[in-house]
Amino acid sequence: MTHEFFNPVRSVYGAGALASLPQLLAGRKAVVVTFPEARQFGLVQRLQDLLGDLLVGVIDTVLPNPDVAELQPLYEAFWSDPQGAEVLIAVGGGSSIDTAKALMVGTESGRFKDLIAALVAGESFVPARLKTLIAVPTTAGTGSEVTPWATIWDRKAQRKHSLHLPQTWPSIAVVDPELMLSLPASVTLQSGLDALSHALESIWNVNANAVSDTFAVAAVQEIFATLPSLMQQLDDVQLRQRMALAALKAGMAFSNTRTALAHSISYEMTLRYGLPHGIACSFPLPMVLQRAIGQDPARDAVLAQALGPLDSAPQRLSAFIEQLGVRTCFSDYGVSDEEAQQMVAHALTGARGKNFIGTAQKEAA
């Protein structure tokens, strides 16, 4: 059996990497896409000082979990006047990068509803206009800086859309752990557990390959070794750097496999119960691991590399997550046993749920 690993994103990482932006732009004009607090933190001023005349606009209204109602006016305003920018620079967590991915692909009409209509219909969409994306994550977890996927939420319709095109890969990821030093404990934890979920989800995955496994195992081991210490020393740049690199490795892993059952469960938990994404996709990990063990000897071997002896791995994974203050049972979030069973059954039928090795085995039986 042959495998293929593909990731076209140039990664620039390390303390101070942000200073490379002018060189990476190579004379091209740019618009920054970021979150509202970026001005308060002095990040927008820093980017203005760094980029000078190359920076022709700042969009700093990105909110968590970008929704169609928020994205539509933003998208249409941008494409009505892109200000001559060739490049979008997304600075922030997954929401900022996802927003920039939506903005970078222009419809013929310039209307956002045409993009959403194509996603709803499952039709192929070839952008009429396109911007280059440089992703600068300020959290260690999303992996969005090295993947082509963006999640667009529709809270009114209680659904989510996944935007993923050949054109939505970032061109460059700039990973600077110094940008993460001001992250509060809650965001540090949520993003770190998100990265853990990405790594594990890429292992118990029908699309896994030897290269994605290498990245995933390294990420799991580094997160186990680093995240608890980081939660006690949020201002330690070396620990921030280790977590940033672990999250980057996890992103590289699932950039080729996509996610699986835990993420499929998480979408409903976010929509119905308002759980932050990093918590929603990590609390079910021990349960999903229990389901994964024994499904495929090859996958068991990789899981054992990442987690140690599998006979006690679910309990140790649960203990790791719970020592960080995150409960790992559905009932802890107000979900009854019956509702949980229905939610898992439904999640297994979703696009991400079908990536889970247990689903594949069941369908093959």
Phi, psi and chi 1 to 4 in degrees:
 res  aa     phi    psi   chi1   chi2   chi3   chi4
   1 MET       -  133.0 -177.7 -179.5  -66.3      -
   2 THR  -101.3  154.0   61.3      -      -      -
   3 HIS  -130.8  163.0  -62.0  -80.4      -      -
   4 GLU  -138.0  136.3  178.7  178.8  -23.4      -
   5 PHE  -120.9  129.2 -174.9   91.5      -      -
   6 PHE  -136.7  126.4  173.7   77.0      -      -
   7 ASN  -152.5  111.5 -168.2  -64.3      -      -
   8 PRO   -90.5    5.9   35.5  -36.1      -      -
   9 VAL   -84.2  126.2 -176.8      -      -      -
  10 ARG   -78.0  125.8  174.5 -176.0  176.2 -173.6
  11 SER  -108.4  127.2  -62.3      -      -      -
  12 VAL  -119.1  117.9 -179.9      -      -      -
  13 TYR  -140.8  158.6   58.6   90.0      -      -
  14 GLY   126.5  159.8      -      -      -      -
  15 ALA   -57.3  128.8      -      -      -      -
  16 GLY    88.2    4.3      -      -      -      -
  17 ALA   -61.4  -25.5      -      -      -      -
  18 LEU   -56.6  -31.2 -173.8   69.9      -      -
  19 ALA   -64.5  -13.5      -      -      -      -
  20 SER   -81.1   -6.0   65.5      -      -      -
  21 LEU   -56.1  -47.7  -87.1  179.4      -      -
  22 PRO   -56.0  -43.0  -25.6   35.7      -      -
  23 GLN   -64.8  -40.8  178.3 -175.3   -4.6      -
  24 LEU   -68.0  -31.7  -64.2  172.4      -      -
  25 LEU   -70.0  -30.5  -79.6  175.6      -      -
  26 ALA    52.1   45.3      -      -      -      -
  27 GLY    87.7   -4.1      -      -      -      -
  28 ARG   -81.4  145.3  -64.9  171.5  -65.4  175.2
  29 LYS   -76.6  148.6  -57.1  -69.4 -173.7 -179.6
  30 ALA  -139.6  152.4      -      -      -      -
  31 VAL  -116.6  131.4  167.7      -      -      -
  32 VAL   -89.8  136.2  163.5      -      -      -
  33 VAL  -115.8  118.5 -180.0      -      -      -
  34 THR  -151.5 -176.1 -168.6      -      -      -
  35 PHE   -96.8  157.6   52.8  100.3      -      -
  36 PRO   -57.9  -37.7  -25.3   34.3      -      -
  37 GLU   -71.4   -7.7  -64.7   83.7   -1.4      -
  38 ALA   -61.4  -31.3      -      -      -      -
  39 ARG   -70.6  -44.6  -74.2 -168.5 -175.8  -85.9
  40 GLN   -59.5  -37.6  172.8 -171.6  -25.8      -
  41 PHE   -78.6   -4.5  -64.3  155.7      -      -
  42 GLY    81.8    6.9      -      -      -      -
  43 LEU   -71.8  -39.1 -173.7   52.6      -      -
  44 VAL   -63.9  -44.7  169.7      -      -      -
  45 GLN   -61.4  -38.9 -174.9   62.1   55.0      -
  46 ARG   -62.4  -41.7 -176.1  176.5  173.9 -173.2
  47 LEU   -67.7  -39.0  -70.5  164.9      -      -
  48 GLN   -62.9  -42.5  -69.5  171.2  -27.0      -
  49 ASP   -66.0  -37.6  -66.4  -17.6      -      -
  50 LEU   -73.1  -40.2 -177.9   62.8      -      -
  51 LEU   -97.2  -23.2  -60.3  177.6      -      -
  52 GLY    57.7 -130.2      -      -      -      -
  53 ASP   -68.8  -13.2  -67.2  -19.2      -      -
  54 LEU   -71.6  -21.6  -65.3  177.3      -      -
  55 LEU   -91.3  112.2 -178.0   59.0      -      -
  56 VAL  -108.1   -1.2  -65.0      -      -      -
  57 GLY  -173.3  154.7      -      -      -      -
  58 VAL  -133.1  124.5  175.7      -      -      -
  59 ILE  -107.4  107.1  -62.0  170.5      -      -
  60 ASP  -122.6   41.0   60.9   -5.0      -      -
  61 THR  -117.7   16.1   55.2      -      -      -
  62 VAL   -71.3  127.5  175.9      -      -      -
  63 LEU  -106.5  161.4  -60.2  176.2      -      -
  64 PRO   -58.9  144.6  -24.7   35.0      -      -
  65 ASN    51.7   71.4  -61.5  -36.2      -      -
  66 PRO   -54.0  130.3   16.3  -29.4      -      -
  67 ASP  -107.6  152.8 -174.7   84.2      -      -
  68 VAL   -57.7  -35.5  -69.1      -      -      -
  69 ALA   -65.1  -32.3      -      -      -      -
  70 GLU   -83.7  -35.1  -59.0  153.0    3.6      -
  71 LEU   -75.0  -32.2  -75.7  173.1      -      -
  72 GLN   -57.0  -54.7  179.8  175.5  -21.6      -
  73 PRO   -65.4  -33.4   20.2  -30.9      -      -
  74 LEU   -64.6  -46.7 -161.6   62.7      -      -
  75 TYR   -62.4  -48.0 -178.3   96.2      -      -
  76 GLU   -71.4  -32.5  -65.9  177.7    0.6      -
  77 ALA   -66.8  -40.6      -      -      -      -
  78 PHE   -64.9  -47.7  173.3   73.7      -      -
  79 TRP   -76.8  -17.3  -79.1  106.5      -      -
  80 SER   -75.0  -24.7   68.8      -      -      -
  81 ASP  -152.7   81.6 -179.9   19.0      -      -
  82 PRO   -74.7    1.0   23.3  -30.2      -      -
  83 GLN    60.4   24.5  -56.0  177.6   69.9      -
  84 GLY    75.8    9.6      -      -      -      -
  85 ALA   -75.3  134.4      -      -      -      -
  86 GLU   -95.6  -21.3  -60.9  174.9   67.1      -
  87 VAL  -127.8  139.2 -179.9      -      -      -
  88 LEU  -102.6  131.0  -71.2  168.1      -      -
  89 ILE  -110.7  107.8  -57.8  175.7      -      -
  90 ALA   -88.4  121.5      -      -      -      -
  91 VAL  -123.6  112.3 -178.6      -      -      -
  92 GLY   152.3 -159.1      -      -      -      -
  93 GLY   -85.7 -161.2      -      -      -      -
  94 GLY   -59.6  -33.3      -      -      -      -
  95 SER   -65.7  -41.2  -64.8      -      -      -
  96 SER   -65.8  -42.3  -67.0      -      -      -
  97 ILE   -69.8  -40.2  -60.0  173.5      -      -
  98 ASP   -63.0  -41.0  -76.5    2.5      -      -
  99 THR   -61.3  -43.8  -64.2      -      -      -
 100 ALA   -63.7  -35.8      -      -      -      -
 101 LYS   -65.0  -37.0  -73.1  176.7 -178.4  176.0
 102 ALA   -67.4  -40.5      -      -      -      -
 103 LEU   -69.3  -28.8  -67.5  177.3      -      -
 104 MET   -72.7  -18.8   70.8 -173.4  -70.8      -
 105 VAL  -108.0  109.9  -72.5      -      -      -
 106 GLY   -93.2  133.2      -      -      -      -
 107 THR   -77.7  162.6   59.8      -      -      -
 108 GLU   -59.1  -40.4 -176.4   69.1   42.4      -
 109 SER   -82.1  -18.2   64.3      -      -      -
 110 GLY    79.9    8.1      -      -      -      -
 111 ARG   -99.9  135.2  -65.6 -177.9  177.7  179.2
 112 PHE   -69.3  -31.9 -173.7   62.9      -      -
 113 LYS   -62.6  -27.5   68.5  176.6 -175.9  179.1
 114 ASP   -69.8  -35.4  -66.5  -17.6      -      -
 115 LEU   -66.6  -46.2  172.3   57.7      -      -
 116 ILE   -64.2  -38.9  -65.7  -60.9      -      -
 117 ALA   -60.5  -39.3      -      -      -      -
 118 ALA   -66.6  -38.7      -      -      -      -
 119 LEU   -67.0  -41.8  -64.2 -179.9      -      -
 120 VAL   -63.5  -40.9  170.5      -      -      -
 121 ALA   -79.5  -11.1      -      -      -      -
 122 GLY    70.0   24.3      -      -      -      -
 123 GLU   -85.2  153.3  -60.9  172.6  -10.1      -
 124 SER   -68.2  141.8   59.7      -      -      -
 125 PHE  -129.8  118.3  170.3   71.4      -      -
 126 VAL  -106.7  114.9  178.8      -      -      -
 127 PRO   -58.9  135.4  -19.6   30.9      -      -
 128 ALA   -74.2  -30.3      -      -      -      -
 129 ARG  -138.4  153.3  -64.9  168.9  -72.2  177.0
 130 LEU  -147.5  140.8 -177.3   65.9      -      -
 131 LYS  -113.8  151.0  -57.8  -62.9  179.4 -175.9
 132 THR   -79.7  146.4  -61.8      -      -      -
 133 LEU  -118.6  128.4  174.4   60.3      -      -
 134 ILE  -110.8  121.6  -63.7  176.4      -      -
 135 ALA  -103.1  128.0      -      -      -      -
 136 VAL  -123.1   90.4 -174.9      -      -      -
 137 PRO   -71.6  140.3   26.3  -34.1      -      -
 138 THR  -107.7    4.3   59.4      -      -      -
 139 THR  -126.8  156.1   64.3      -      -      -
 140 ALA  -105.6   87.5      -      -      -      -
 141 GLY   179.2  -39.9      -      -      -      -
 142 THR   -64.3  -38.4  175.3      -      -      -
 143 GLY    72.7   -5.2      -      -      -      -
 144 SER   -63.7  -19.8 -170.1      -      -      -
 145 GLU   -70.4  -16.6   69.1  -86.2   11.6      -
 146 VAL  -126.5   23.1  -71.6      -      -      -
 147 THR  -130.6  161.9   72.4      -      -      -
 148 PRO   -92.2    1.8   33.3  -34.6      -      -
 149 TRP   -94.3  144.3  -58.0  -60.8      -      -
 150 ALA  -134.6  137.9      -      -      -      -
 151 THR   -99.0  126.4  -61.9      -      -      -
 152 ILE  -117.3  121.6  -60.4  172.6      -      -
 153 TRP   -94.1  148.1  -60.8   88.7      -      -
 154 ASP  -128.7   90.5 -173.2  -21.4      -      -
 155 ARG   -68.3  -32.5  -64.4 -175.5 -172.4   89.4
 156 LYS   -63.4  -42.8 -177.1  176.4 -179.6 -179.8
 157 ALA   -88.7   -2.5      -      -      -      -
 158 GLN    54.9   53.4  -74.7  -72.6  -73.1      -
 159 ARG  -150.4  168.4   64.7 -178.4  -60.9  176.2
 160 LYS  -128.0  151.8   77.1  161.3 -165.8   75.0
 161 HIS  -115.0  141.6  -53.9  -71.7      -      -
 162 SER  -109.5  113.7 -178.2      -      -      -
 163 LEU   -92.9  120.1  171.0   65.3      -      -
 164 HIS  -152.4  112.7   51.0   94.7      -      -
 165 LEU  -128.9  159.6  -56.0  172.6      -      -
 166 PRO   -57.0  -25.3  -24.7   34.1      -      -
 167 GLN   -86.0   -9.4  -63.4   85.6   -3.6      -
 168 THR   -96.2    9.6   49.8      -      -      -
 169 TRP   -67.2  133.5  -74.1   95.4      -      -
 170 PRO   -60.1  150.8  -22.1   33.5      -      -
 171 SER   -78.8  -40.6  173.7      -      -      -
 172 ILE  -140.6  140.6  -56.2  169.8      -      -
 173 ALA  -111.8  125.9      -      -      -      -
 174 VAL  -111.3  107.7  178.1      -      -      -
 175 VAL  -109.8  104.5 -177.8      -      -      -
 176 ASP  -118.3  106.3 -172.7  -20.4      -      -
 177 PRO   -63.3  -19.8   22.1  -33.1      -      -
 178 GLU   -64.1  -26.3  -69.6 -178.0  -11.1      -
 179 LEU   -71.9  -13.8  -62.0  178.1      -      -
 180 MET   -98.5   -3.7  -55.7  167.9 -169.2      -
 181 LEU   -64.6  -27.6  -74.3  170.3      -      -
 182 SER   -91.0    1.4   62.3      -      -      -
 183 LEU   -64.6  133.2  -75.8  179.3      -      -
 184 PRO   -68.9  165.3   24.5  -33.1      -      -
 185 ALA   -58.4  -41.0      -      -      -      -
 186 SER   -61.7  -44.1   60.4      -      -      -
 187 VAL   -72.1  -37.5  179.7      -      -      -
 188 THR   -58.5  -44.8  -60.0      -      -      -
 189 LEU   -66.4  -50.0  175.1   62.1      -      -
 190 GLN   -60.3  -43.1  -68.5  164.5   21.1      -
 191 SER   -70.5  -37.9   55.6      -      -      -
 192 GLY   -63.6  -40.9      -      -      -      -
 193 LEU   -71.7  -30.3  -70.6  175.9      -      -
 194 ASP   -60.6  -45.1 -166.6   14.4      -      -
 195 ALA   -62.5  -41.0      -      -      -      -
 196 LEU   -60.2  -42.6  177.8   63.1      -      -
 197 SER   -62.9  -43.2 -178.8      -      -      -
 198 HIS   -57.8  -44.7  -68.5  152.6      -      -
 199 ALA   -65.3  -48.7      -      -      -      -
 200 LEU   -67.5  -38.7  -71.5  171.8      -      -
 201 GLU   -63.5  -28.3  -68.9  -98.3   84.6      -
 202 SER   -78.6  -15.0   72.0      -      -      -
 203 ILE   -86.3  -49.7  -62.5  175.1      -      -
 204 TRP   -84.7   54.3   52.0   56.0      -      -
 205 ASN  -132.6  136.0 -161.4  -58.9      -      -
 206 VAL   -66.6  -17.3  -63.0      -      -      -
 207 ASN   -97.6    7.3  -57.9  -53.1      -      -
 208 ALA   -64.5  150.8      -      -      -      -
 209 ASN  -143.3  175.4   60.2   60.8      -      -
 210 ALA   -62.6  -34.1      -      -      -      -
 211 VAL   -74.7  -45.0  178.8      -      -      -
 212 SER   -62.0  -36.6   66.7      -      -      -
 213 ASP   -61.4  -40.9  -75.5  -14.7      -      -
 214 THR   -60.8  -46.3  -60.9      -      -      -
 215 PHE   -64.2  -43.3  -78.0  120.4      -      -
 216 ALA   -66.2  -46.6      -      -      -      -
 217 VAL   -61.3  -44.8  169.6      -      -      -
 218 ALA   -61.3  -40.1      -      -      -      -
 219 ALA   -65.4  -46.1      -      -      -      -
 220 VAL   -59.0  -47.8  171.5      -      -      -
 221 GLN   -62.6  -40.6  -67.0  174.6  -16.9      -
 222 GLU   -69.3  -37.8 -170.1   67.8   17.8      -
 223 ILE   -66.5  -42.5  -68.2  166.0      -      -
 224 PHE   -60.2  -38.0  -95.6   69.4      -      -
 225 ALA   -80.2  -21.7      -      -      -      -
 226 THR  -111.7  -42.2  -55.7      -      -      -
 227 LEU   -59.6  -44.9 -174.0   55.0      -      -
 228 PRO   -60.1  -40.3  -25.0   35.9      -      -
 229 SER   -66.8  -40.5  -63.1      -      -      -
 230 LEU   -62.4  -37.7  176.7   57.5      -      -
 231 MET   -63.8  -20.8  -66.0  -54.7  -61.7      -
 232 GLN   -94.8  -15.3  -59.3  -59.8  -42.0      -
 233 GLN  -139.5   70.7  -56.2  173.3   69.8      -
 234 LEU   -64.7  -20.1  -64.7  173.2      -      -
 235 ASP   -99.1   15.8   59.1   -9.1      -      -
 236 ASP   -90.0  109.4 -172.1  -47.5      -      -
 237 VAL   -67.9  -30.2   70.3      -      -      -
 238 GLN   -67.8  -41.8  -66.0  -58.8  -40.0      -
 239 LEU   -66.7  -39.0  -69.2  173.8      -      -
 240 ARG   -60.0  -40.9  -70.4  -74.0 -173.6 -173.9
 241 GLN   -65.7  -40.8 -178.3  155.6  -45.8      -
 242 ARG   -64.2  -42.0  -73.1  169.3   58.4 -176.5
 243 MET   -68.4  -37.7  -90.5  -55.1  -59.3      -
 244 ALA   -62.3  -41.8      -      -      -      -
 245 LEU   -69.9  -38.0 -172.2   55.0      -      -
 246 ALA   -62.1  -42.8      -      -      -      -
 247 ALA   -65.3  -37.1      -      -      -      -
 248 LEU   -63.6  -43.0 -179.1   65.5      -      -
 249 LYS   -63.1  -42.1  -69.7  175.0 -178.3  177.2
 250 ALA   -62.1  -40.2      -      -      -      -
 251 GLY   -62.3  -42.0      -      -      -      -
 252 MET   -62.3  -38.4  -65.8  -66.9  -75.0      -
 253 ALA   -62.8  -54.0      -      -      -      -
 254 PHE   -82.8   -5.5   92.6   96.1      -      -
 255 SER   -62.6  -22.8   75.0      -      -      -
 256 ASN  -105.1  -23.0  -84.8 -118.7      -      -
 257 THR  -101.3  -23.9   65.3      -      -      -
 258 ARG    68.1 -179.6  -54.3 -169.1 -178.0 -167.8
 259 THR   -93.7 -175.2   52.0      -      -      -
 260 ALA  -139.2 -138.6      -      -      -      -
 261 LEU   -63.3  -42.0  178.3   56.2      -      -
 262 ALA   -60.9  -38.9      -      -      -      -
 263 HIS   -71.5  -36.0  -86.8   72.0      -      -
 264 SER   -61.5  -39.2 -169.5      -      -      -
 265 ILE   -66.4  -38.6  -67.6  168.0      -      -
 266 SER   -62.8  -34.1   78.6      -      -      -
 267 TYR   -62.1  -42.3  -57.9  133.0      -      -
 268 GLU   -70.4  -35.9 -166.1  165.8   -0.3      -
 269 MET   -65.5  -34.2  -70.5  -62.6  -65.7      -
 270 THR   -73.2  -45.5  -64.4      -      -      -
 271 LEU   -67.6  -43.9  -78.6  169.5      -      -
 272 ARG   -89.5  -31.5  -71.3  174.8   55.2 -173.9
 273 TYR  -118.7   -1.5  -66.5   89.9      -      -
 274 GLY    70.5   19.4      -      -      -      -
 275 LEU   -70.0  136.1  -84.0 -170.1      -      -
 276 PRO   -58.0  147.8  -21.5   31.8      -      -
 277 HIS   -57.2  -44.8  175.3   70.0      -      -
 278 GLY   -61.1  -32.8      -      -      -      -
 279 ILE   -78.4  -42.5  -55.6  -58.2      -      -
 280 ALA   -63.0  -32.7      -      -      -      -
 281 CYS   -94.3   -5.9   68.5      -      -      -
 282 SER  -107.4  -30.9   60.9      -      -      -
 283 PHE   -63.2  -30.2   89.2   84.7      -      -
 284 PRO   -84.9    2.1   21.0  -17.6      -      -
 285 LEU   -57.0  -45.1  -69.9  176.5      -      -
 286 PRO   -60.9  -39.7  -25.4   36.4      -      -
 287 MET   -64.6  -43.0  178.3  -88.5  -67.8      -
 288 VAL   -67.3  -39.3  178.0      -      -      -
 289 LEU   -58.9  -43.9  173.0   61.3      -      -
 290 GLN   -58.0  -39.5 -172.0   69.6   63.6      -
 291 ARG   -70.5  -31.0  -74.9  171.8  168.5 -101.1
 292 ALA   -76.9  -34.9      -      -      -      -
 293 ILE   -62.0  129.7  -67.5  171.1      -      -
 294 GLY    91.7   -7.0      -      -      -      -
 295 GLN   -76.3  -32.5  -63.5  -71.8  -11.8      -
 296 ASP  -155.0  117.1 -178.5  -26.1      -      -
 297 PRO   -56.0  -37.1  -24.5   33.7      -      -
 298 ALA   -66.2  -40.3      -      -      -      -
 299 ARG   -70.7  -36.5  -65.5  -64.8   88.0 -153.1
 300 ASP   -58.7  -40.2  -79.2   -4.9      -      -
 301 ALA   -64.0  -39.6      -      -      -      -
 302 VAL   -71.6  -41.0 -180.0      -      -      -
 303 LEU   -60.1  -37.8  -75.1  168.5      -      -
 304 ALA   -67.6  -35.0      -      -      -      -
 305 GLN   -60.7  -40.8  -70.7  179.7   45.3      -
 306 ALA   -78.1  -38.3      -      -      -      -
 307 LEU  -118.0   -8.6  -64.9  167.6      -      -
 308 GLY    89.2 -166.9      -      -      -      -
 309 PRO   -51.2  129.9  -26.0   34.7      -      -
 310 LEU   -78.3  -18.3  -65.6 -174.2      -      -
 311 ASP   -64.0  -26.3   56.7  -10.1      -      -
 312 SER  -119.4    7.1   58.8      -      -      -
 313 ALA   -61.9  -42.7      -      -      -      -
 314 PRO   -60.1  -39.9  -26.2   36.8      -      -
 315 GLN   -67.5  -39.6  -68.0   78.8   16.3      -
 316 ARG   -70.3  -36.2  -76.0 -176.4  -78.0  107.0
 317 LEU   -65.8  -42.5  178.4   57.4      -      -
 318 SER   -61.5  -43.3  179.5      -      -      -
 319 ALA   -64.3  -38.3      -      -      -      -
 320 PHE   -61.9  -47.4  174.9   79.7      -      -
 321 ILE   -67.0  -41.6  -64.9  170.9      -      -
 322 GLU   -71.1  -29.7  -64.5 -148.5   -0.3      -
 323 GLN   -67.2  -18.0   74.1  165.3  -33.1      -
 324 LEU   -89.3    1.1  -65.5  168.5      -      -
 325 GLY    93.7   14.8      -      -      -      -
 326 VAL  -113.4  122.2  176.1      -      -      -
 327 ARG   -76.9  152.8  -53.2  -63.1  -67.2  175.6
 328 THR  -120.1   17.3   56.5      -      -      -
 329 CYS  -115.9  143.8  -64.6      -      -      -
 330 PHE   -56.8  -38.6  -81.1   97.9      -      -
 331 SER   -62.0  -25.8   58.8      -      -      -
 332 ASP   -65.5  -16.5  -64.2  -42.9      -      -
 333 TYR  -113.9   18.5  -57.8   96.5      -      -
 334 GLY    80.8   18.4      -      -      -      -
 335 VAL  -103.1  121.9 -177.5      -      -      -
 336 SER   -70.6  164.4   69.2      -      -      -
 337 ASP   -59.2  -41.8  -71.5  -14.6      -      -
 338 GLU   -65.0  -45.0 -178.0  179.6   -3.9      -
 339 GLU   -62.4  -39.7  -71.7  175.5  -49.6      -
 340 ALA   -62.8  -43.7      -      -      -      -
 341 GLN   -61.7  -41.5  -68.6  173.6    9.3      -
 342 GLN   -66.4  -38.5  -67.1  172.9  -10.3      -
 343 MET   -65.9  -43.3 -168.7  178.7  -64.1      -
 344 VAL   -65.9  -43.1  173.2      -      -      -
 345 ALA   -60.2  -42.8      -      -      -      -
 346 HIS   -66.7  -40.9  177.5   69.6      -      -
 347 ALA   -62.4  -33.9      -      -      -      -
 348 LEU   -65.2  -21.5  -75.3  165.2      -      -
 349 THR   -90.0   -9.5   67.7      -      -      -
 350 GLY   -77.5  168.7      -      -      -      -
 351 ALA   -58.7  -42.2      -      -      -      -
 352 ARG   -74.9  -37.6  -63.0  -64.7 -177.2  -96.6
 353 GLY   -60.0  -33.2      -      -      -      -
 354 LYS   -72.2  -11.8  -70.2  178.9  179.6  178.8
 355 ASN   -78.4  -14.0  -67.7  -26.5      -      -
 356 PHE   -72.4  135.8  179.4   57.4      -      -
 357 ILE   -61.3  -31.4   52.9  174.5      -      -
 358 GLY   -64.0  -36.3      -      -      -      -
 359 THR   -65.9  -44.9  -50.6      -      -      -
 360 ALA   -60.8  -42.3      -      -      -      -
 361 GLN   -64.5  -40.3  -65.1  -70.1  -29.9      -
 362 LYS   -65.9  -42.4 -177.9  177.6  178.8  179.6
 363 GLU   -68.8  -30.3  -69.8  179.5  -10.0      -
 364 ALA   -77.1  -20.7      -      -      -      -
 365 ALA   -70.5      -      -      -      -      -
